[in-house]
Amino acid sequence: MTVNRMFTQKVAKIDKEKLTSYKIFNLIAKVGKPHTISESLIMPAVAIVLSTVMKQSPQEIISVIPLSNSSVSRRIDEMAADVESELVLKLQVKEFSLQLDKTTLPDKFALLMAFARFLDVDGIHEELIFALKLTNDTKGESIFKKLEAYFEENNIPLKNIMACATDDAATMIGRYR
């Protein structure tokens, strides 16, 4: 067996293990369960299936699939970053409407959420662009600066915004206190 073939087989095995862990992490994220569920429930269940149904030693297979709490957290963060980067790429080239919403959370800080609606190949999409903490105040100027900073950081041209809506227009633009 050549070195190249051995390397190719090893990479293919690693890719399968990584793909498996990503699929499991995706399921965990979708159901909104704690990351520790992979170690406390999923891996023991997989071990039972492997030993009972497949008649294989589960330790060999389970040991190569990274499903620790930190791995789950890291993979979910990677997937979220990938989703965000895909959305940013679309917003960089497409016109979209913007919906801004401000909310105050129980611990007295304000959260600004921005949603985009745009036309894509398979219809109209509505996506959350960001949810950012407002540190100074909730005046229109502060909100615009936060939005502008995010757009500049991600190279999204402001000219791509076709329309902008808020639910609290008078207070968000600073007309009323």
C-alpha positions in Angstrom: 0.0 0.0 0.0 1.4 3.4 -1.0 1.8 6.3 1.4 -0.6 8.4 -0.7 -3.3 5.7 -0.5 -2.8 5.3 3.3 -3.1 9.1 3.7 -6.2 9.3 1.5 -7.9 6.5 3.5 -7.0 8.2 6.8 -8.4 11.6 5.6 -11.6 9.9 4.4 -12.0 8.3 7.8 -11.4 11.6 9.6 -13.9 13.3 7.3 -16.6 10.7 8.0 -16.0 11.1 11.8 -16.2 14.9 11.5 -19.3 14.7 9.3 -20.9 12.4 11.8 -20.2 14.7 14.7 -21.5 17.7 12.7 -24.8 15.9 12.0 -25.2 15.0 15.6 -24.4 18.6 16.7 -27.0 19.9 14.2 -29.6 17.6 15.8 -28.6 18.9 19.3 -28.8 22.5 18.2 -32.2 22.0 16.5 -33.9 20.5 19.6 -32.2 23.1 21.8 -30.9 20.5 24.4 -27.8 21.1 26.5 -24.5 20.2 24.8 -23.8 17.5 27.5 -26.6 15.4 26.1 -24.1 14.0 23.6 -22.0 12.5 26.4 -24.9 11.5 28.7 -27.4 10.2 26.1 -26.4 10.0 22.5 -23.1 8.2 22.9 -24.5 5.6 25.3 -27.4 5.0 22.9 -25.0 4.6 19.9 -22.9 2.2 22.0 -26.1 0.1 22.7 -27.0 0.0 19.0 -23.5 -0.9 17.9 -23.0 -3.7 20.4 -26.6 -5.1 20.3 -27.6 -4.7 16.6 -24.3 -4.4 14.8 -22.4 -6.9 17.1 -19.4 -4.5 17.0 -17.3 -3.1 19.8 -18.6 0.4 20.4 -15.4 1.7 22.1 -13.4 1.7 18.9 -16.0 3.7 16.9 -17.2 6.0 19.7 -13.7 7.0 20.7 -13.0 8.6 17.3 -16.2 10.7 17.1 -15.6 14.0 19.1 -18.8 14.7 21.0 -17.6 16.3 24.2 -19.4 19.4 25.5 -16.6 21.7 24.2 -16.6 20.0 20.8 -20.4 20.4 20.5 -20.2 24.0 21.5 -17.3 24.7 19.1 -19.1 22.9 16.2 -22.4 24.7 16.8 -20.5 28.0 16.8 -18.7 27.0 13.5 -22.1 26.2 11.9 -23.6 29.5 13.1 -20.7 31.4 11.7 -21.1 29.6 8.4 -24.8 30.5 8.3 -24.0 34.1 9.1 -21.3 34.3 6.4 -23.7 32.9 3.8 -26.3 35.5 4.7 -23.7 38.3 4.6 -22.6 37.2 1.2 -26.2 37.5 0.0 -26.7 40.9 1.6 -23.6 42.2 0.0 -25.0 41.7 -3.5 -28.8 41.7 -3.1 -31.3 44.5 -2.3 -33.3 43.8 0.9 -35.7 45.4 3.3 -34.6 45.8 6.9 -36.7 45.4 10.0 -35.3 46.7 13.3 -36.6 45.7 16.6 -35.4 46.9 20.0 -36.3 45.1 23.2 -35.4 45.5 26.9 -34.4 42.4 28.7 -35.1 41.8 32.4 -31.6 42.7 33.5 -32.2 46.2 32.1 -30.1 46.1 28.9 -31.4 46.7 25.5 -31.1 44.4 22.6 -31.2 45.4 18.9 -32.3 42.8 16.4 -32.2 43.3 12.7 -34.0 41.2 10.2 -33.6 41.2 6.4 -36.2 40.2 3.8 -34.9 39.5 0.3 -35.8 37.7 -2.8 -33.7 34.6 -3.5 -33.9 31.9 -6.2 -36.5 29.9 -4.3 -38.7 32.8 -3.0 -38.8 35.5 -0.4 -36.6 34.9 2.7 -36.6 36.5 6.1 -33.5 36.0 8.1 -32.1 37.4 11.4 -29.0 39.4 10.6 -27.9 40.0 14.2 -29.0 40.6 17.8 -26.6 43.0 19.4 -26.5 44.6 22.9 -27.0 48.4 22.9 -24.5 49.6 25.4 -25.2 53.4 25.5 -28.8 54.2 24.9 -31.7 53.3 22.6 -31.8 56.5 20.6 -32.0 56.4 16.8 -28.5 57.7 16.4 -27.0 54.9 18.6 -29.1 52.3 16.8 -27.9 53.6 13.4 -24.3 53.6 14.5 -24.6 50.0 15.7 -26.2 49.0 12.4 -23.6 51.0 10.3 -20.7 49.4 12.2 -22.0 45.9 11.6 -22.6 46.6 7.9 -19.1 48.2 7.5 -17.5 45.3 9.3 -19.2 42.8 6.9 -18.9 44.9 3.8 -22.7 45.2 3.3 -23.5 48.4 1.4 -26.1 50.6 3.0 -27.4 51.3 -0.5 -28.7 47.7 -0.7 -31.4 48.6 1.9 -34.6 49.2 -0.1 -36.8 49.9 2.9 -36.5 50.1 6.7 -39.2 49.5 9.3 -39.4 49.6 13.0 -42.1 48.8 15.5 -41.3 51.8 17.7 -40.5 54.4 15.1 -41.1 57.6 17.1 -39.0 56.5 20.1 -36.3 54.8 18.0 -35.7 58.0 15.9 -35.6 60.1 19.1 -38.8 62.0 18.6 -40.3 60.9 22.0 -38.4 59.9 25.1 
